[in-house]
Amino acid sequence: MERNQKTVRMWIITCLLFILVQASTENDRVFKMCGTWRHGNASRSLKYDLKIGCKEIEISANERTLSIQGSITAKCTQSSSINLESKPLQNQSPFCVFWEPLLDLLIVQLNGKNHTLCQTNGLQETCCTDLSQEKQETPALYGIVNGSIHGDTIRYDVMEKYTFRGDTINCKKKFCDEASKKPSGANMIEEVVMKSNKTGRVDLPCAQSTVIEMKEGFTGLSLTLPAPRNVAPNMIPSVYLPSCLKSMSRSTSKVVCTYYKNKTLFQGGSSDVVLLDDIVGLSVENEIIENLPEPVKIRFYHSPLSLNHSRRCVSWDTRKNIEVNWTYDGCKTVEINERETECHSNHLTYFAILVQVEQKATVRHLKALTFITAVGCAVSLVSCLVLFYWLCKRRGKKTQTSLVHRGLVVAIFLLCLFFILTGTLANVGDEIICKITGSLLHYALLSTLCWMAMEVFHTFLLIRKVFNSTLPTWIFYLGGFGLPVLLVGILLSIGDIYGKRDIIPSDDIKNPYHMCWMLMNDKSLLAHYIVNLGLLAVVVSSGAVMLFVVVREIRKRPDWKKSHVAFLSIWGLTCLFGTTWGLGFLDFGPLSEAILFLFCIINSLQGFFLMLRYYALDRMKNDDRSISDRSSSGSSKQPMLHTHEKS
């Protein structure tokens, strides 16, 4: 059984080498001499006599024998003869001789069948290569026709013997030089290591590999990768291979773990990122591994990174992209501490995993803005409680307008409450608490925006229908409280959206502000652009349009001529419709800092402004009751707007 497995493995290796040579005829490292053997109809044989050294190789043929002999191998000494199958009507046979000096592998392919004369025995330090043609025997009746080297024909007529002389070189160094010049260089290295037919450590000047054999009952393995001598032991990457990496359909599988200290093979891609020095390549023999239930874990050790840089694990699948193309797909970054980063990957093929460093965004005047927003939220928190109590107390005047206002007040109260709590819980709470708090803060923000949209919609109904809206109140509550639940629920089901996030101040990057909010990853950013900015754009644009319509409707009223009434009406409706949130879209240009402060001040005090609006309008209503009564006999639109403005 063991012998059969070795035979199958060797057959796979020889087929791979043949495919590699066929696809890469420009590769001078692999010697390929082909021709057609013209022979007789009698019994035939393949004779070979190979010795250690670097002199020459002779490929000759006569009526009965195809002969390969010479001294070009590093460790292989073989001398024997193989009887070939005879076909009476066949008097010529196509053949090719493949010589891979790095692997010390020599194969003769005759009539489509591979004969391995020298089996691979690891990667050779020095080898005999650069085989150049020398003398040829004179034409004969039997011999080699259409002899060629790497597809280039040498002679068309019949030749009895071809002789090639070799030179001794540092094979590993030459191979690394060739790999560094090709886009698929990393792929070449892992293929050669796999075909070396060796388990354990395999060293090259450009990479260090270890080949691990996974047998039946493989339960997983943690290992430290082989590394050059100049790398400190505490800086060498380590790898965890889960048990699910072993295929159930195979009795034995090999996995190659390769450590690259030189980034030459991996340059390319985006110019605004920097690769850390350590790169790890993982591949499994003759398998494509995807969607692992338990991830492969690669831990990198590095010098501490500045807080204005972020670490991200990426992978490059050289089977799909010959050119360097780093992606985040299937890679999760776990920051152990400032010196250690662990990459979790759910897929394997010929690829490399690394840590990507990119500039982190910083925020100007973060401390001042945080303090202003916290104070404003505290004031709004109290104001919302007072306003909610005041709206509930007016039981005799409980209208749909009052209920809609009440929903907005509750949403702003929750937004201010969770914003105040988020910083504290991010510092003292665990990951689950921070995830819950971040989702609640997001819910409160979406609920506030949705209730502002409900205010716009309700005002539209009042203007269009003149009378109070006939829609049931629960529809407004469904839009204000129900829709945000749906959106946050979808994001929670997607996962990896909420958690602890660090906001870096531009003036003190070593002391970031921690908050429970949406994370800084691709999925969270996509959700932010679609959900947050999309909803904000709808609210601000519809609020601005409705503000213009309402102002046009009420500007002819008698009390509109009073400047304080006009200002209070416009400002109150601006806060009510969420138009002030549009300042967030203007954070650019020379006035960006002033706009940023205005945004934080106005929107954090929104609850306070709404309380002042309702208090001032209620007081004006009591002082001007007689005027309001007289105006009720006017047009039908005026009392409706007046009531909405002061309710």
C-alpha positions as CSV (number, residue, x, y, z in Angstrom):
1,M,0.0,0.0,0.0
2,E,2.8,2.4,1.0
3,R,4.6,1.5,-2.2
4,N,1.5,2.3,-4.3
5,Q,1.1,5.7,-2.6
6,K,4.7,6.6,-3.4
7,T,4.2,5.6,-7.0
8,V,1.1,7.7,-7.3
9,R,2.8,10.7,-5.6
10,M,5.8,10.4,-7.9
11,W,3.5,10.1,-11.0
12,I,1.8,13.4,-9.9
13,I,5.1,15.1,-9.4
14,T,6.4,14.1,-12.9
15,C,3.1,15.2,-14.5
16,L,3.3,18.6,-12.8
17,L,6.9,19.0,-13.9
18,F,5.9,18.1,-17.5
19,I,3.0,20.6,-17.5
20,L,5.3,23.3,-16.0
21,V,7.9,22.8,-18.7
22,Q,5.4,22.7,-21.4
23,A,3.8,26.0,-20.2
24,S,7.2,27.7,-19.6
25,T,9.5,26.8,-22.4
26,E,11.4,30.1,-21.9
27,N,12.6,28.9,-18.5
28,D,16.2,28.0,-19.0
29,R,16.4,26.3,-15.6
30,V,14.6,23.2,-16.8
31,F,16.5,21.5,-19.7
32,K,14.2,20.0,-22.3
33,M,15.5,18.1,-25.3
34,C,13.0,16.4,-27.7
35,G,13.1,14.4,-30.9
36,T,11.8,11.4,-32.7
37,W,13.6,8.1,-32.2
38,R,13.8,6.2,-35.5
39,H,14.3,2.5,-34.7
40,G,13.7,-1.0,-36.0
41,N,10.7,-3.3,-35.4
42,A,12.6,-5.6,-33.0
43,S,12.5,-5.4,-29.2
44,R,13.8,-2.1,-27.8
45,S,15.0,-0.8,-24.5
46,L,15.8,2.5,-22.7
47,K,19.3,2.4,-21.2
48,Y,20.7,4.9,-18.8
49,D,23.9,5.4,-16.9
50,L,23.9,8.5,-14.7
51,K,26.7,9.6,-12.3
52,I,27.4,12.5,-9.9
53,G,29.3,15.4,-11.3
54,C,29.0,18.1,-13.9
55,K,30.6,17.2,-17.1
56,E,28.2,16.2,-19.9
57,I,25.2,14.2,-20.8
58,E,24.9,12.1,-24.0
59,I,21.6,11.3,-25.6
60,S,22.0,8.7,-28.3
61,A,19.9,6.2,-30.2
62,N,20.3,3.2,-32.5
63,E,18.1,0.4,-33.9
64,R,17.3,-1.1,-30.5
65,T,18.3,1.3,-27.8
66,L,17.7,4.9,-26.6
67,S,20.5,5.7,-24.3
68,I,20.9,8.5,-21.7
69,Q,24.3,8.6,-20.0
70,G,26.6,11.1,-18.4
71,S,27.7,12.9,-15.3
72,I,25.3,15.8,-14.4
73,T,23.5,14.9,-11.2
74,A,24.1,16.1,-7.6
75,K,23.2,13.0,-5.7
76,C,21.7,10.5,-8.2
77,T,23.7,7.5,-9.3
78,Q,21.6,5.2,-11.5
79,S,22.5,2.6,-14.1
80,S,20.0,0.2,-15.6
81,S,17.9,-0.7,-18.6
82,I,14.1,-0.6,-19.2
83,N,12.5,-3.0,-21.7
84,L,10.0,-1.1,-23.8
85,E,6.8,-2.4,-25.3
86,S,7.3,-3.4,-29.0
87,K,4.8,-2.7,-31.7
88,P,5.7,-4.5,-35.0
89,L,4.3,-1.7,-37.3
90,Q,5.9,1.1,-35.4
91,N,9.4,2.2,-36.4
92,Q,9.7,5.6,-34.7
93,S,8.8,7.0,-31.3
94,P,8.6,10.6,-30.1
95,F,10.5,11.3,-26.9
96,C,11.6,14.2,-24.5
97,V,14.3,14.4,-21.9
98,F,13.5,16.7,-18.9
99,W,16.3,17.7,-16.5
100,E,15.4,19.9,-13.4
101,P,18.8,20.5,-11.8
102,L,17.3,22.3,-8.7
103,L,15.4,19.1,-7.8
104,D,18.0,16.7,-9.2
105,L,15.1,15.2,-11.2
106,L,15.5,13.6,-14.6
107,I,12.6,12.2,-16.6
108,V,12.3,10.7,-20.0
109,Q,9.0,10.8,-21.7
110,L,8.7,8.1,-24.5
111,N,5.5,7.6,-26.5
112,G,3.6,9.6,-23.9
113,K,4.8,7.5,-21.0
114,N,7.0,9.0,-18.2
115,H,10.1,7.1,-17.0
116,T,11.8,8.7,-14.0
117,L,15.5,8.0,-14.1
118,C,16.5,10.2,-11.1
119,Q,13.9,10.9,-8.5
120,T,13.9,14.2,-6.7
121,N,15.8,14.4,-3.4
122,G,15.2,17.8,-2.0
123,L,16.5,21.2,-3.3
124,Q,20.1,21.2,-4.4
125,E,22.5,23.9,-3.3
126,T,24.8,23.5,-6.3
127,C,23.8,21.8,-9.5
128,C,24.8,21.2,-13.1
129,T,22.8,23.4,-15.5
130,D,23.1,25.7,-18.5
131,L,23.6,22.6,-20.7
132,S,25.1,23.7,-24.0
133,Q,25.3,21.7,-27.2
134,E,28.6,20.3,-28.2
135,K,29.6,17.5,-30.7
136,Q,27.1,15.5,-32.7
137,E,27.6,12.1,-34.3
138,T,27.3,11.8,-38.1
139,P,24.0,10.9,-39.7
140,A,23.0,7.3,-39.6
141,L,20.0,5.1,-40.7
142,Y,18.8,4.8,-37.1
143,G,18.9,7.5,-34.5
144,I,17.2,10.8,-33.6
145,V,15.2,12.9,-36.1
146,N,14.1,16.5,-35.6
147,G,16.2,17.1,-32.5
148,S,15.2,20.3,-30.6
149,I,16.0,22.3,-27.5
150,H,13.1,24.1,-25.7
151,G,11.2,23.7,-29.0
152,D,13.9,25.1,-31.2
153,T,15.0,22.5,-33.9
154,I,18.7,21.7,-33.9
155,R,18.8,19.2,-36.8
156,Y,16.1,17.8,-39.1
157,D,18.1,14.8,-40.3
158,V,18.9,11.6,-38.5
159,M,21.6,12.0,-35.8
160,E,23.1,9.1,-33.7
161,K,24.2,11.2,-30.7
162,Y,23.8,14.6,-29.1
163,T,26.2,15.7,-26.4
164,F,25.5,18.6,-24.0
165,R,28.1,20.1,-21.5
166,G,27.0,21.7,-18.2
167,D,28.3,24.2,-15.8
168,T,28.2,24.2,-12.0
169,I,26.3,27.0,-10.4
170,N,24.5,28.0,-7.2
171,C,21.1,26.6,-8.1
172,K,19.1,28.0,-5.2
173,K,20.4,31.5,-5.8
174,K,19.8,31.4,-9.5
175,F,16.2,30.1,-8.9
176,C,15.5,33.0,-6.4
177,D,16.8,35.5,-8.9
178,E,14.5,34.1,-11.6
179,A,11.5,34.1,-9.3
180,S,12.0,37.7,-8.2
181,K,11.8,38.8,-11.8
182,K,8.4,37.1,-12.5
183,P,4.9,38.1,-11.3
184,S,4.3,34.5,-10.3
185,G,7.6,34.1,-8.4
186,A,6.0,33.2,-5.1
187,N,3.9,30.6,-6.8
188,M,7.1,29.1,-8.4
189,I,8.8,28.8,-5.0
190,E,5.9,26.9,-3.4
191,E,5.6,24.6,-6.4
192,V,9.3,23.7,-6.3
193,V,9.2,23.1,-2.5
194,M,6.1,20.9,-3.0
195,K,7.8,18.9,-5.8
196,S,11.0,18.5,-3.7
197,N,9.3,15.4,-2.3
198,K,10.6,16.2,1.2
199,T,9.1,16.7,4.5
200,G,10.5,19.1,7.1
201,R,12.6,22.2,6.5
202,V,13.5,23.4,3.0
203,D,15.8,26.4,2.7
204,L,16.2,28.9,-0.2
205,P,18.0,32.3,-0.1
206,C,14.7,34.0,-0.7
207,A,12.4,31.9,1.5
208,Q,12.3,29.2,4.2
209,S,9.7,26.5,4.0
210,T,8.5,23.6,6.0
211,V,6.6,20.7,4.5
212,I,4.1,19.0,6.9
213,E,2.5,15.7,6.2
214,M,-1.1,15.4,7.5
215,K,-2.0,11.8,8.1
216,E,-5.2,10.1,9.3
217,G,-6.3,11.4,12.7
218,F,-4.7,14.8,12.2
219,T,-5.9,17.0,15.1
220,G,-4.3,20.3,14.3
221,L,-0.9,21.7,14.7
222,S,0.8,24.9,16.0
223,L,4.3,25.6,14.7
224,T,6.9,28.3,14.4
225,L,8.1,28.8,10.9
226,P,11.7,28.2,9.8
227,A,13.6,31.5,9.5
228,P,17.0,32.9,8.5
229,R,19.6,33.0,11.3
230,N,19.6,36.8,11.4
231,V,15.9,36.8,12.6
232,A,15.4,37.0,16.4
233,P,13.5,33.9,17.7
234,N,10.8,36.1,19.3
235,M,10.2,37.8,15.9
236,I,9.5,34.6,13.8
237,P,5.9,34.2,12.7
238,S,3.9,31.2,14.0
239,V,1.1,29.3,12.3
240,Y,-1.9,27.3,13.6
241,L,-3.3,24.6,11.2
242,P,-6.7,23.4,12.2
243,S,-7.8,19.8,11.9
244,C,-10.4,20.6,9.2
245,L,-7.5,21.4,6.9
246,K,-7.0,17.6,6.4
247,S,-9.2,16.3,3.5
248,M,-11.3,13.3,4.5
249,S,-11.0,11.9,1.0
250,R,-7.2,11.6,1.2
251,S,-5.2,9.4,3.5
252,T,-2.2,11.8,3.5
253,S,-1.9,15.4,2.5
254,K,1.0,17.8,2.5
255,V,0.8,21.5,3.5
256,V,3.7,23.9,2.7
257,C,4.3,26.8,5.1
258,T,6.7,29.3,3.6
259,Y,8.3,32.3,5.3
260,Y,9.4,35.3,3.2
261,K,11.6,37.9,4.8
262,N,12.2,39.6,1.5
263,K,9.4,41.7,0.1
264,T,10.8,41.7,-3.5
265,L,8.3,39.1,-4.7
266,F,5.3,41.0,-3.3
267,Q,5.8,44.5,-4.5
268,G,2.9,46.1,-6.3
269,G,-0.7,47.0,-5.6
270,S,-1.7,50.3,-4.0
271,S,1.1,52.8,-3.4
272,D,-0.5,54.3,-0.3
273,V,0.1,51.2,1.8
274,V,3.2,49.6,3.2
275,L,3.8,45.9,3.8
276,L,5.5,44.6,6.9
277,D,8.7,42.7,6.3
278,D,7.2,39.3,7.2
279,I,5.1,37.5,4.7
280,V,3.7,33.9,5.0
281,G,2.6,31.6,2.2
282,L,0.4,28.6,2.8
283,S,-0.7,25.9,0.3
284,V,-1.9,22.3,0.3
285,E,-0.7,19.8,-2.2
286,N,-3.0,19.4,-5.2
287,E,-6.0,20.9,-3.3
288,I,-7.8,24.2,-3.2
289,I,-9.0,24.9,0.3
290,E,-12.0,27.3,0.8
291,N,-14.6,28.2,3.5
292,L,-12.9,26.4,6.4
293,P,-15.2,26.0,9.4
294,E,-12.2,26.8,11.7
295,P,-9.7,29.4,10.4
296,V,-6.0,29.1,9.9
297,K,-4.2,31.5,12.2
298,I,-1.0,33.2,11.4
299,R,0.6,35.4,14.2
300,F,3.1,38.1,13.2
301,Y,5.5,39.8,15.6
302,H,6.7,43.3,14.7
303,S,7.8,46.6,16.2
304,P,5.1,48.8,17.8
305,L,3.2,50.8,15.2
306,S,2.2,54.4,15.6
307,L,-1.3,54.9,16.7
308,N,-2.0,56.9,13.5
309,H,-1.5,53.6,11.6
310,S,-3.8,50.6,11.4
311,R,-3.0,47.0,10.8
312,R,-5.0,44.9,8.4
313,C,-4.5,41.3,7.3
314,V,-4.8,40.7,3.5
315,S,-4.2,37.9,1.1
316,W,-3.0,37.4,-2.4
317,D,-4.4,34.4,-4.3
318,T,-1.9,33.8,-7.1
319,R,-4.1,31.3,-8.7
320,K,-6.7,34.0,-9.5
321,N,-4.3,37.0,-9.9
322,I,-0.9,36.7,-11.4
323,E,-0.2,40.3,-10.7
324,V,0.1,41.4,-7.1
325,N,-3.5,42.0,-5.8
326,W,-4.0,42.2,-2.0
327,T,-7.5,41.7,-0.8
328,Y,-9.3,41.6,2.6
329,D,-11.7,38.8,1.6
330,G,-11.6,35.9,4.0
331,C,-9.1,37.6,6.3
332,K,-9.8,38.8,9.8
333,T,-7.4,41.0,11.8
334,V,-7.0,40.3,15.5
335,E,-4.7,42.9,17.3
336,I,-3.2,40.9,20.2
337,N,-1.1,43.9,21.4
338,E,1.1,46.6,20.0
339,R,3.7,44.1,19.0
340,E,1.6,41.1,17.8
341,T,-1.1,40.8,15.1
342,E,-2.9,37.6,14.3
343,C,-4.5,36.9,10.9
344,H,-7.4,34.5,10.6
345,S,-8.1,33.1,7.2
346,N,-10.9,30.8,6.1
347,H,-9.3,29.8,2.8
348,L,-6.1,28.5,1.4
349,T,-4.4,28.1,-2.0
350,Y,-1.1,29.5,-3.4
351,F,-1.3,32.7,-1.5
352,A,0.4,35.0,1.0
353,I,-0.9,36.5,4.2
354,L,0.6,39.8,5.5
355,V,-0.2,42.8,7.6
356,Q,-1.0,46.0,5.8
357,V,-0.2,49.4,7.3
358,E,-2.3,52.4,6.3
359,Q,-2.6,55.9,7.6
360,K,-5.4,56.3,10.1
361,A,-7.7,59.3,9.9
362,T,-7.4,61.8,12.7
363,V,-9.9,64.4,14.0
364,R,-9.1,68.0,14.5
365,H,-9.9,69.5,18.0
366,L,-11.3,66.2,19.2
367,K,-11.2,67.0,22.9
368,A,-13.0,70.4,22.5
369,L,-15.6,68.9,20.2
370,T,-16.2,65.9,22.6
371,F,-16.6,68.3,25.5
372,I,-19.0,70.6,23.7
373,T,-21.0,67.7,22.4
374,A,-21.2,66.0,25.9
375,V,-22.3,69.3,27.6
376,G,-24.9,69.9,24.8
377,C,-26.2,66.4,25.1
378,A,-26.5,66.8,28.9
379,V,-28.5,70.0,28.5
380,S,-30.7,68.4,25.8
381,L,-31.2,65.4,28.0
382,V,-32.7,67.5,30.8
383,S,-34.6,69.6,28.2
384,C,-36.2,66.5,26.7
385,L,-37.4,65.3,30.1
386,V,-39.0,68.7,30.8
387,L,-40.5,68.9,27.3
388,F,-41.9,65.4,27.4
389,Y,-43.5,66.1,30.8
390,W,-45.0,69.3,29.4
391,L,-46.4,67.5,26.3
392,C,-47.9,64.7,28.5
393,K,-49.4,67.2,30.9
394,R,-51.5,68.8,28.2
395,R,-54.0,65.9,28.2
396,G,-56.9,68.1,27.3
397,K,-55.1,69.2,24.1
398,K,-53.8,65.8,23.1
399,T,-53.6,65.8,19.3
400,Q,-51.8,63.8,16.6
401,T,-49.3,66.6,16.2
402,S,-48.5,66.4,19.9
403,L,-48.0,62.7,19.7
404,V,-45.6,63.1,16.8
405,H,-43.6,65.7,18.7
406,R,-43.5,63.4,21.7
407,G,-41.9,60.6,19.6
408,L,-39.2,63.0,18.4
409,V,-38.5,64.1,21.9
410,V,-38.0,60.5,23.1
411,A,-35.7,59.7,20.2
412,I,-33.5,62.8,20.9
413,F,-33.4,61.8,24.6
414,L,-32.2,58.3,23.8
415,L,-29.6,59.7,21.4
416,C,-28.2,62.0,24.0
417,L,-28.2,59.4,26.7
418,F,-26.4,56.7,24.7
419,F,-23.8,59.2,23.4
420,I,-23.0,60.2,27.0
421,L,-22.7,56.5,28.0
422,T,-20.7,55.3,25.0
423,G,-17.3,56.7,26.0
424,T,-17.6,55.4,29.6
425,L,-18.7,51.9,28.5
426,A,-16.0,51.7,25.9
427,N,-13.4,52.1,28.6
428,V,-14.9,49.9,31.3
429,G,-17.2,47.4,29.5
430,D,-16.2,44.2,27.6
431,E,-16.7,43.6,23.9
432,I,-20.2,42.4,24.1
433,I,-21.4,45.4,26.2
434,C,-19.7,47.7,23.7
435,K,-21.3,46.0,20.8
436,I,-24.8,46.3,22.4
437,T,-24.2,50.0,23.3
438,G,-22.9,50.7,19.8
439,S,-26.1,49.2,18.2
440,L,-28.3,51.1,20.7
441,L,-26.5,54.4,19.8
442,H,-27.0,53.7,16.1
443,Y,-30.6,52.9,16.7
444,A,-31.2,56.2,18.6
445,L,-29.5,58.1,15.8
446,L,-31.6,56.4,13.1
447,S,-34.8,56.9,15.2
448,T,-34.0,60.6,15.6
449,L,-33.6,61.0,11.8
450,C,-36.7,58.9,11.1
451,W,-38.8,61.0,13.5
452,M,-37.6,64.2,11.8
453,A,-38.8,62.6,8.6
454,M,-42.1,61.9,10.3
455,E,-42.4,65.6,11.3
456,V,-41.8,66.6,7.6
457,F,-44.4,64.0,6.4
458,H,-47.0,65.1,9.0
459,T,-46.5,68.8,8.1
460,F,-47.0,67.9,4.5
461,L,-50.3,66.1,5.3
462,L,-51.5,69.2,7.2
463,I,-50.7,71.6,4.4
464,R,-52.2,69.3,1.7
465,K,-55.4,68.3,3.5
466,V,-55.9,71.5,5.6
467,F,-57.5,69.4,8.3
468,N,-55.8,67.1,10.8
469,S,-54.3,64.0,9.3
470,T,-56.6,61.0,9.0
471,L,-53.7,58.5,9.1
472,P,-53.6,56.4,12.3
473,T,-50.9,57.5,14.8
474,W,-49.3,54.0,14.9
475,I,-48.1,54.5,11.3
476,F,-45.9,57.4,12.5
477,Y,-44.6,55.3,15.4
478,L,-43.9,52.4,13.1
479,G,-41.8,54.7,10.9
480,G,-40.1,56.5,13.8
481,F,-39.4,53.5,16.1
482,G,-40.0,50.4,13.9
483,L,-37.9,51.1,10.8
484,P,-34.7,51.7,12.8
485,V,-35.2,48.4,14.6
486,L,-35.3,46.7,11.2
487,L,-32.2,48.4,9.9
488,V,-30.1,47.7,13.1
489,G,-31.4,44.2,13.2
490,I,-30.2,43.6,9.6
491,L,-26.7,45.0,10.4
492,L,-26.5,42.8,13.6
493,S,-27.3,39.7,11.5
494,I,-24.5,40.6,9.1
495,G,-22.1,40.8,12.0
496,D,-18.8,42.6,12.5
497,I,-20.5,46.0,12.4
498,Y,-20.6,47.3,16.0
499,G,-17.9,47.4,18.6
500,K,-15.1,49.4,20.2
501,R,-13.7,52.1,17.9
502,D,-10.8,54.4,18.5
503,I,-11.0,58.0,17.4
504,I,-7.5,59.5,17.0
505,P,-7.1,63.3,17.8
506,S,-4.7,65.0,15.4
507,D,-2.9,66.8,18.3
508,D,-2.4,63.8,20.5
509,I,-2.3,60.5,18.6
510,K,-1.1,58.5,21.6
511,N,-4.4,59.1,23.5
512,P,-7.3,58.0,21.3
513,Y,-10.9,58.5,22.4
514,H,-12.7,55.2,22.8
515,M,-16.4,54.9,21.9
516,C,-18.9,52.1,21.2
517,W,-20.0,52.7,17.7
518,M,-19.7,51.3,14.2
519,L,-16.3,49.6,13.5
520,M,-13.8,50.9,11.0
521,N,-14.0,48.1,8.4
522,D,-15.4,47.6,4.9
523,K,-18.8,46.3,6.0
524,S,-19.3,49.1,8.5
525,L,-18.2,51.8,6.1
526,L,-20.6,50.5,3.5
527,A,-23.4,50.5,6.0
528,H,-22.5,54.0,7.1
529,Y,-22.7,55.3,3.5
530,I,-25.9,53.5,2.6
531,V,-27.9,53.8,5.9
532,N,-26.6,56.8,7.8
533,L,-25.7,59.2,5.0
534,G,-28.5,58.0,2.8
535,L,-31.2,58.6,5.4
536,L,-29.5,61.9,6.4
537,A,-29.6,63.1,2.8
538,V,-33.3,62.2,2.5
539,V,-34.2,64.0,5.8
540,V,-32.1,67.1,5.1
541,S,-33.3,67.6,1.5
542,S,-37.0,66.9,2.4
543,G,-36.8,69.1,5.5
544,A,-35.3,72.0,3.4
545,V,-38.1,71.7,0.8
546,M,-40.8,71.6,3.5
547,L,-39.3,74.5,5.4
548,F,-39.5,76.6,2.2
549,V,-43.1,75.5,1.6
550,V,-44.2,76.3,5.2
551,V,-42.5,79.7,5.2
552,R,-44.2,80.6,2.0
553,E,-47.6,79.6,3.4
554,I,-47.3,81.6,6.7
555,R,-45.3,84.6,5.7
556,K,-48.5,86.6,5.0
557,R,-49.8,86.1,8.5
558,P,-50.1,89.3,10.6
559,D,-47.8,88.2,13.4
560,W,-45.1,87.2,10.8
561,K,-44.2,90.9,10.6
562,K,-42.7,90.7,14.1
563,S,-39.1,89.9,13.6
564,H,-38.8,87.7,16.7
565,V,-41.8,85.6,15.6
566,A,-40.4,85.1,12.1
567,F,-37.0,84.1,13.5
568,L,-38.5,81.7,16.1
569,S,-40.7,80.1,13.5
570,I,-37.9,79.5,11.0
571,W,-35.4,78.4,13.6
572,G,-37.9,76.1,15.3
573,L,-39.0,74.5,12.0
574,T,-35.3,74.1,11.0
575,C,-34.6,72.1,14.2
576,L,-37.9,70.2,13.9
577,F,-37.2,69.1,10.3
578,G,-33.5,68.2,10.9
579,T,-32.2,70.7,8.4
580,T,-29.3,71.6,10.8
581,W,-27.9,68.1,10.3
582,G,-27.0,69.2,6.7
583,L,-24.0,71.0,8.2
584,G,-22.3,67.6,8.2
585,F,-22.1,67.7,4.4
586,L,-20.3,71.0,4.4
587,D,-17.2,69.8,6.4
588,F,-14.6,70.9,3.8
589,G,-12.8,74.0,2.6
590,P,-11.5,76.9,4.6
591,L,-14.6,77.1,6.8
592,S,-14.6,73.4,7.7
593,E,-13.5,73.9,11.3
594,A,-16.1,76.5,12.0
595,I,-18.8,74.3,10.4
596,L,-17.6,71.4,12.5
597,F,-18.0,73.3,15.8
598,L,-21.4,74.7,14.6
599,F,-22.6,71.2,13.8
600,C,-21.7,69.8,17.3
601,I,-23.1,72.8,19.1
602,I,-26.4,73.1,17.3
603,N,-27.2,69.4,17.0
604,S,-26.2,68.5,20.6
605,L,-28.5,71.3,21.8
606,Q,-31.4,70.3,19.6
607,G,-33.5,69.1,22.5
608,F,-32.9,72.4,24.3
609,F,-33.8,74.4,21.2
610,L,-37.1,72.4,20.8
611,M,-38.0,73.0,24.5
612,L,-37.4,76.8,24.0
613,R,-39.5,76.7,20.9
614,Y,-42.5,75.1,22.5
615,Y,-42.1,77.3,25.6
616,A,-41.9,80.5,23.7
617,L,-44.8,79.6,21.3
618,D,-47.0,78.5,24.3
619,R,-46.3,81.8,26.0
620,M,-47.0,83.8,22.8
621,K,-50.2,81.8,22.4
622,N,-51.4,82.8,26.0
623,D,-50.4,86.4,25.5
624,D,-52.1,86.7,22.1
625,R,-55.1,84.5,22.7
626,S,-57.5,87.3,21.7
627,I,-55.6,87.8,18.4
628,S,-55.6,84.1,17.8
629,D,-59.3,83.9,18.3
630,R,-59.9,86.7,15.8
631,S,-57.7,85.1,13.2
632,S,-59.7,81.8,13.5
633,S,-62.5,83.5,11.5
634,G,-60.1,83.9,8.5
635,S,-59.0,81.4,5.9
636,S,-59.0,77.8,6.7
637,K,-55.3,77.3,6.1
638,Q,-54.1,80.0,8.6
639,P,-55.5,78.4,11.8
640,M,-54.2,75.0,10.8
641,L,-50.7,76.4,10.3
642,H,-50.9,78.5,13.4
643,T,-52.0,75.5,15.4
644,H,-49.1,73.4,14.0
645,E,-46.7,76.1,14.7
646,K,-47.7,76.4,18.3
647,S,-48.7,73.0,19.3
